Amino acid sequence: MSTLVSPDHSLHTEKQGLTMLDHVKHMVATDLAPITAKIDEGFYPSDVMRSLAATGAMSAHLKSPHGDDDFCLTLNAMALVSRVCGSTGFMMWCQSVCGLYLQNASSTYLSQTLLEDHASGFTLGGTALSNPMKSFAGIEKFQLFATPTSNGYSIRGNLPWVSNLGPSHYCAAIAQVLDDPGRQVMFLLRCDGDGVQLQPCPKFSGMEGTGTYALHLKNYEVAADEIIADPAGPWIKRIRPAFVLLQTGWAAGIIQASIASIRAAEKPLGHVNCHLVVQADELETQYETWWHDVMKLAKDPLGDRDDLFLKVLKARATASELCLTAAQAALLHQGAAGYVMSSPVQRRIRESHFVAIVTPALKHLRKEIARLEDQSC
């Protein structure tokens, strides 16, 4: 399989990027790989997340004082981690996209002071935008509600599943403004704030160590300096292509690892596996074509343009489909060895299902793709 680093990066990016990716590879081998079983059982790897952030693995896509940003590099780092643990790769997406929100916030406190701590891994955060993204797409209604106050908003409501959280974490959330039905406000939600309750979720079939909680808010006060965007609607339209595209790095690692599992079975089982419909060469070709398209989109994934968003949605839908196909093929090629509960193939089966159901789920993607294609016609 070809190298993960896009060959057309600038020289400046390559020099910095290769060094960072080398650090990530070392951490994956020494710190992450030995604890994947614990993560599967519900262990949240906070030390690994902070260390990965310290390398720049979750902030390369954020503009530096020199004007540099590299979504390709963030995606490649995410893919390296997800080859070994998709749960940690998913949390990297949460942290990365939360940084994107902070960087583009209207509040200078969020876009400067907090962003610096966030980018370094000193603080960790998630993204509570599953419900809002589905609400903007007409799939469900907003579940948080905002009442204006003298210094901001008072928030109430419930969100069922929000990831990369903990008692000292935060996330970005969106609430419907009660006295203005056409307006929503996006804000920073602190897990240790007054009026916030974190509740553990039911045990999932996978992705257990992702710091996923249900959030219950009652009279949670948001000050003006913790408002990300008001109104949130136009702001989200500009951010959403990057929100969706950043998930492809997580999917890429799962696909790569699945292909590697197929390759590993060639010597002992190739004489019978050759009769299976899905083979490694075919998957690898599909992967390389898709990843090339992703890298092109990652050059400039911000903007309120329907043509950009449509391309991103299609790339993300392909990510789900390739994940499902590759993980199932790996199981069939590995046979009984891949059916053992402790097998990495089993983990990737569960992870691939999550890629296809997490917001935007495959059905959500297909709905939006159909809407934009009909609109363009």
C-alpha positions as semicolon CSV with decimal commas, in nm:
position;residue;x (nm);y (nm);z (nm)
1;M;0,000;0,000;0,000
2;S;0,126;0,347;-0,077
3;T;0,251;0,586;0,187
4;L;-0,009;0,779;0,383
5;V;0,154;1,116;0,326
6;S;0,016;1,303;0,026
7;P;0,300;1,346;-0,226
8;D;0,204;1,699;-0,321
9;H;0,239;1,858;0,022
10;S;0,452;2,170;0,039
11;L;0,814;2,115;0,144
12;H;0,746;2,300;0,468
13;T;0,457;2,068;0,548
14;E;0,651;1,755;0,459
15;K;0,942;1,845;0,687
16;Q;0,712;1,912;0,980
17;G;0,456;1,646;0,893
18;L;0,692;1,352;0,862
19;T;0,841;1,432;1,201
20;M;0,498;1,450;1,360
21;L;0,379;1,130;1,191
22;D;0,691;0,951;1,310
23;H;0,603;1,052;1,666
24;V;0,246;0,930;1,614
25;K;0,365;0,594;1,477
26;H;0,591;0,547;1,779
27;M;0,313;0,634;2,023
28;V;0,070;0,400;1,850
29;A;0,315;0,110;1,882
30;T;0,434;0,175;2,237
31;D;0,144;0,346;2,417
32;L;-0,178;0,269;2,230
33;A;-0,147;-0,087;2,095
34;P;-0,093;-0,245;2,440
35;I;-0,418;-0,097;2,580
36;T;-0,663;-0,151;2,294
37;A;-0,835;-0,436;2,480
38;K;-0,887;-0,209;2,782
39;I;-1,029;0,061;2,556
40;D;-1,272;-0,192;2,408
41;E;-1,390;-0,262;2,763
42;G;-1,451;0,107;2,843
43;F;-1,116;0,256;2,942
44;Y;-1,081;0,619;2,830
45;P;-0,716;0,674;2,718
46;S;-0,674;1,033;2,838
47;D;-0,293;1,014;2,856
48;V;-0,272;0,891;2,496
49;M;-0,509;1,163;2,380
50;R;-0,306;1,435;2,551
51;S;0,020;1,296;2,414
52;L;-0,119;1,276;2,061
53;A;-0,239;1,635;2,089
54;A;0,105;1,744;2,208
55;T;0,260;1,611;1,886
56;G;0,028;1,832;1,679
57;A;-0,168;1,532;1,549
58;M;-0,502;1,703;1,622
59;S;-0,412;2,060;1,535
60;A;-0,226;2,050;1,201
61;H;-0,548;2,161;1,030
62;L;-0,566;2,477;1,242
63;K;-0,407;2,796;1,115
64;S;-0,077;2,885;1,283
65;P;0,044;3,243;1,332
66;H;0,228;3,192;1,002
67;G;-0,097;3,117;0,819
68;D;-0,026;2,743;0,777
69;D;-0,298;2,481;0,799
70;D;-0,296;2,123;0,676
71;F;-0,612;1,914;0,689
72;C;-0,428;1,639;0,497
73;L;-0,180;1,601;0,780
74;T;-0,449;1,577;1,048
75;L;-0,630;1,314;0,840
76;N;-0,312;1,110;0,795
77;A;-0,235;1,118;1,167
78;M;-0,591;1,007;1,243
79;A;-0,556;0,720;0,995
80;L;-0,233;0,598;1,157
81;V;-0,403;0,578;1,496
82;S;-0,723;0,424;1,361
83;R;-0,532;0,136;1,204
84;V;-0,479;0,011;1,560
85;C;-0,775;0,160;1,748
86;G;-1,074;0,315;1,575
87;S;-1,213;0,434;1,910
88;T;-0,909;0,654;1,966
89;G;-0,921;0,767;1,603
90;F;-1,282;0,870;1,652
91;M;-1,191;1,071;1,963
92;M;-0,915;1,239;1,760
93;W;-1,189;1,353;1,523
94;C;-1,389;1,489;1,819
95;Q;-1,087;1,682;1,949
96;S;-0,986;1,801;1,601
97;V;-1,328;1,931;1,501
98;C;-1,377;2,095;1,840
99;G;-1,052;2,284;1,775
100;L;-1,195;2,397;1,443
101;Y;-1,500;2,539;1,623
102;L;-1,282;2,725;1,873
103;Q;-1,057;2,869;1,604
104;N;-1,357;3,008;1,415
105;A;-1,546;3,130;1,723
106;S;-1,660;3,491;1,749
107;S;-1,521;3,506;2,105
108;T;-1,151;3,596;2,127
109;Y;-1,130;3,407;2,456
110;L;-1,232;3,087;2,275
111;S;-1,035;3,149;1,954
112;Q;-0,713;3,242;2,132
113;T;-0,683;3,151;2,501
114;L;-0,881;2,827;2,510
115;L;-0,771;2,721;2,162
116;E;-0,407;2,728;2,270
117;D;-0,480;2,491;2,561
118;H;-0,699;2,273;2,339
119;A;-0,446;2,241;2,056
120;S;-0,172;2,138;2,299
121;G;-0,389;1,873;2,467
122;F;-0,390;2,054;2,801
123;T;-0,770;2,052;2,771
124;L;-0,990;1,803;2,584
125;G;-1,326;1,849;2,419
126;G;-1,596;1,696;2,204
127;T;-1,869;1,792;1,964
128;A;-2,237;1,775;2,055
129;L;-2,355;1,844;1,702
130;S;-2,522;1,515;1,615
131;N;-2,870;1,645;1,696
132;P;-2,816;1,989;1,534
133;M;-2,676;1,839;1,212
134;K;-2,979;1,611;1,187
135;S;-3,207;1,902;1,273
136;F;-3,063;2,123;0,999
137;A;-3,122;1,830;0,761
138;G;-3,486;1,796;0,869
139;I;-3,435;1,453;1,029
140;E;-3,516;1,544;1,390
141;K;-3,594;1,847;1,608
142;F;-3,353;2,047;1,823
143;Q;-3,320;1,907;2,174
144;L;-3,152;2,203;2,348
145;F;-3,332;2,533;2,403
146;A;-3,187;2,875;2,480
147;T;-3,349;3,164;2,668
148;P;-3,171;3,502;2,633
149;T;-3,031;3,655;2,955
150;S;-2,859;3,985;3,032
151;N;-2,517;3,828;2,967
152;G;-2,583;3,542;2,727
153;Y;-2,824;3,250;2,741
154;S;-2,978;2,999;2,979
155;I;-2,987;2,648;2,829
156;R;-3,208;2,350;2,902
157;G;-3,262;2,012;2,734
158;N;-3,105;1,671;2,683
159;L;-2,861;1,514;2,438
160;P;-2,837;1,133;2,433
161;W;-2,483;1,061;2,306
162;V;-2,185;1,297;2,314
163;S;-1,827;1,162;2,292
164;N;-1,478;1,255;2,414
165;L;-1,620;1,389;2,738
166;G;-1,527;1,367;3,105
167;P;-1,578;1,569;3,424
168;S;-1,323;1,836;3,320
169;H;-1,398;1,830;2,945
170;Y;-1,617;2,053;2,731
171;C;-1,797;2,035;2,399
172;A;-1,956;2,261;2,142
173;A;-2,336;2,252;2,132
174;I;-2,622;2,427;1,954
175;A;-2,956;2,531;2,104
176;Q;-3,276;2,664;1,950
177;V;-3,345;3,021;2,069
178;L;-3,694;3,012;2,218
179;D;-3,809;3,363;2,129
180;D;-3,673;3,341;1,773
181;P;-3,774;3,016;1,593
182;G;-3,543;3,087;1,299
183;R;-3,229;3,130;1,508
184;Q;-2,994;2,896;1,689
185;V;-2,693;2,975;1,907
186;M;-2,370;2,772;1,925
187;F;-2,181;2,774;2,253
188;L;-1,916;2,604;2,464
189;L;-2,069;2,360;2,712
190;R;-1,852;2,279;3,013
191;C;-1,916;1,937;3,166
192;D;-1,842;2,064;3,518
193;G;-2,074;2,365;3,485
194;D;-2,370;2,429;3,714
195;G;-2,682;2,271;3,571
196;V;-2,494;2,004;3,371
197;Q;-2,531;1,634;3,444
198;L;-2,334;1,358;3,269
199;Q;-2,496;1,015;3,260
200;P;-2,327;0,696;3,134
201;C;-2,483;0,551;2,820
202;P;-2,602;0,192;2,779
203;K;-2,321;-0,049;2,693
204;F;-2,261;-0,039;2,318
205;S;-2,140;-0,327;2,100
206;G;-1,825;-0,126;2,028
207;M;-1,659;0,215;2,074
208;E;-1,689;0,177;2,450
209;G;-1,379;0,371;2,558
210;T;-1,478;0,693;2,386
211;G;-1,596;0,899;2,684
212;T;-1,954;0,892;2,557
213;Y;-2,225;1,029;2,787
214;A;-2,579;1,157;2,783
215;L;-2,599;1,528;2,872
216;H;-2,880;1,676;3,079
217;L;-2,895;2,055;3,107
218;K;-3,112;2,260;3,340
219;N;-3,067;2,637;3,361
220;Y;-2,710;2,614;3,233
221;E;-2,576;2,968;3,199
222;V;-2,367;3,058;2,893
223;A;-2,174;3,383;2,919
224;A;-2,111;3,601;2,615
225;D;-1,742;3,506;2,595
226;E;-1,833;3,137;2,556
227;I;-2,063;3,186;2,259
228;I;-1,911;3,037;1,943
229;A;-2,162;3,166;1,689
230;D;-2,488;3,361;1,709
231;P;-2,672;3,295;1,486
232;A;-2,531;2,947;1,431
233;G;-2,701;2,855;1,101
234;P;-2,485;3,052;0,855
235;W;-2,171;2,966;1,054
236;I;-2,247;2,593;1,038
237;K;-2,289;2,603;0,660
238;R;-1,929;2,718;0,627
239;I;-1,788;2,468;0,878
240;R;-1,987;2,156;0,789
241;P;-1,775;2,036;0,491
242;A;-1,468;2,022;0,718
243;F;-1,676;1,864;1,000
244;V;-1,774;1,579;0,767
245;L;-1,444;1,545;0,581
246;L;-1,236;1,512;0,898
247;Q;-1,419;1,185;0,972
248;T;-1,256;1,023;0,669
249;G;-0,919;0,999;0,848
250;W;-1,075;0,775;1,109
251;A;-1,238;0,560;0,839
252;A;-0,914;0,537;0,637
253;G;-0,726;0,363;0,917
254;I;-0,999;0,101;0,960
255;I;-0,998;0,030;0,585
256;Q;-0,619;0,005;0,574
257;A;-0,606;-0,232;0,870
258;S;-0,880;-0,450;0,717
259;I;-0,685;-0,479;0,392
260;A;-0,374;-0,571;0,592
261;S;-0,570;-0,851;0,763
262;I;-0,673;-0,985;0,423
263;R;-0,310;-0,977;0,309
264;A;-0,201;-1,160;0,625
265;A;-0,435;-1,449;0,542
266;E;-0,304;-1,495;0,186
267;K;-0,020;-1,735;0,269
268;P;-0,208;-1,981;0,493
269;L;-0,552;-1,953;0,329
270;G;-0,495;-1,809;-0,017
271;H;-0,576;-2,137;-0,191
272;V;-0,937;-2,113;-0,070
273;N;-0,970;-1,736;-0,010
274;C;-0,914;-1,680;-0,382
275;H;-1,275;-1,790;-0,433
276;L;-1,413;-1,504;-0,222
277;V;-1,572;-1,218;-0,415
278;V;-1,387;-0,931;-0,243
279;Q;-1,007;-0,940;-0,269
280;A;-0,733;-0,715;-0,131
281;D;-0,618;-0,581;-0,469
282;E;-0,967;-0,461;-0,558
283;L;-1,017;-0,301;-0,217
284;E;-0,678;-0,135;-0,229
285;T;-0,752;0,017;-0,570
286;Q;-1,086;0,150;-0,446
287;Y;-0,921;0,285;-0,134
288;E;-0,641;0,464;-0,320
289;T;-0,888;0,628;-0,561
290;W;-1,108;0,742;-0,274
291;W;-0,817;0,865;-0,062
292;H;-0,677;1,064;-0,353
293;D;-1,015;1,241;-0,381
294;V;-1,019;1,303;-0,005
295;M;-0,673;1,460;-0,015
296;K;-0,784;1,693;-0,294
297;L;-1,090;1,801;-0,095
298;A;-0,876;1,849;0,217
299;K;-0,678;2,125;0,047
300;D;-0,964;2,370;0,111
301;P;-1,263;2,213;0,293
302;L;-1,414;2,530;0,441
303;G;-1,687;2,727;0,270
304;D;-2,060;2,759;0,213
305;R;-2,067;2,608;-0,137
306;D;-2,311;2,336;-0,235
307;D;-2,070;2,188;-0,489
308;L;-1,801;2,145;-0,221
309;F;-2,044;2,000;0,031
310;L;-2,183;1,753;-0,223
311;K;-1,833;1,622;-0,302
312;V;-1,756;1,590;0,069
313;L;-2,082;1,406;0,137
314;K;-2,006;1,158;-0,142
315;A;-1,653;1,102;-0,010
316;R;-1,791;1,042;0,340
317;A;-2,057;0,799;0,208
318;T;-1,786;0,606;0,025
319;A;-1,591;0,593;0,353
320;S;-1,883;0,416;0,522
321;E;-1,933;0,171;0,239
322;L;-1,563;0,088;0,206
323;C;-1,535;0,038;0,583
324;L;-1,824;-0,206;0,587
325;T;-1,699;-0,396;0,281
326;A;-1,336;-0,412;0,393
327;A;-1,409;-0,517;0,753
328;Q;-1,647;-0,792;0,646
329;A;-1,404;-0,914;0,380
330;A;-1,127;-0,928;0,642
331;L;-1,347;-1,147;0,862
332;L;-1,425;-1,384;0,576
333;H;-1,059;-1,409;0,473
334;Q;-0,940;-1,465;0,830
335;G;-1,210;-1,724;0,898
336;A;-1,234;-1,864;1,251
337;A;-0,930;-1,665;1,366
338;G;-1,117;-1,345;1,286
339;Y;-1,424;-1,463;1,473
340;V;-1,242;-1,482;1,807
341;M;-1,371;-1,197;2,024
342;S;-1,020;-1,067;2,097
343;S;-0,928;-1,052;1,727
344;P;-0,851;-0,706;1,586
345;V;-1,078;-0,805;1,297
346;Q;-1,372;-0,820;1,538
347;R;-1,289;-0,474;1,665
348;R;-1,285;-0,340;1,311
349;I;-1,621;-0,502;1,234
350;R;-1,774;-0,307;1,522
351;E;-1,585;0,009;1,430
352;S;-1,698;-0,009;1,067
353;H;-2,060;-0,029;1,181
354;F;-2,009;0,286;1,386
355;V;-1,857;0,469;1,089
356;A;-2,181;0,395;0,903
357;I;-2,423;0,501;1,180
358;V;-2,252;0,796;1,350
359;T;-2,370;1,140;1,240
360;P;-2,384;1,186;0,952
361;A;-2,506;0,828;0,917
362;L;-2,508;0,665;0,575
363;K;-2,883;0,722;0,542
364;H;-2,835;1,089;0,642
365;L;-2,559;1,124;0,382
366;R;-2,772;0,967;0,110
367;K;-3,064;1,198;0,198
368;E;-2,846;1,511;0,172
369;I;-2,677;1,389;-0,147
370;A;-3,019;1,335;-0,308
371;R;-3,136;1,681;-0,195
372;L;-2,831;1,860;-0,335
373;E;-2,840;1,664;-0,661
374;D;-3,209;1,742;-0,708
375;Q;-3,140;2,106;-0,627
376;S;-2,860;2,126;-0,886
377;C;-3,088;1,971;-1,151
